[in-house]
């Protein structure tokens, strides 16, 4: 990925699970750096779990898509209920995937945030906001594919966006950019993260970025 061409001195790769793990693991290996998780989740519509009206981050921060909320006529009660439900989901995934460990120190570090793609960009943006609050020196977004409008919006809020496959159109779907697409389960994400962590801890050539 294009990230390898950047001059990163003290990088930390943060994968957005679950789909970001298969992309982030080889990237962290190529950079020979620490990998951790930025657990976030979109707030889904009550009648369509594929569509969302915002997102919640691991630090309890959230972002709402006010235009979507108004367009579909969601009440304050529904919005609040969805927000609390998604916060509970994020808390549970932090417990399962990160075992409630404290997040790594991000101050004075270059954070590479990785996902499998950018559709609306809200999930990535809420992760970026949380990482910025944690004191990251530099934020790089790395995704294989993304919608042009989402890439442009994020580019205004981070230092670098690395996205080799940028496309437009109303029918954009992240999965359509892949020759072989499989949804990554929570169990698969947990195993990928654990295997990387164990491999890194036993590799004498690994840099100590903790």
Secondary structure, 3 states (H helix, E strand, C coil): CHHHHCCCCCEEEEECCCCCHHHHHHHHHHHCCEEEECCCEEEEECCEEEEEEEEECCCCCEEECHHHHHHHCCCHHHHHHHHHHHHHHHHHHHHHHCCCCCCCCCECCEEEEEECCECCCHHHHHHHHHHHHCCECEEEEEECEEEHHHHHHHHCCCCEEECCEEECCCCCCHHHHCCCCCCCCHHHHHHHHHHHHHHHHCCCCCCCCC
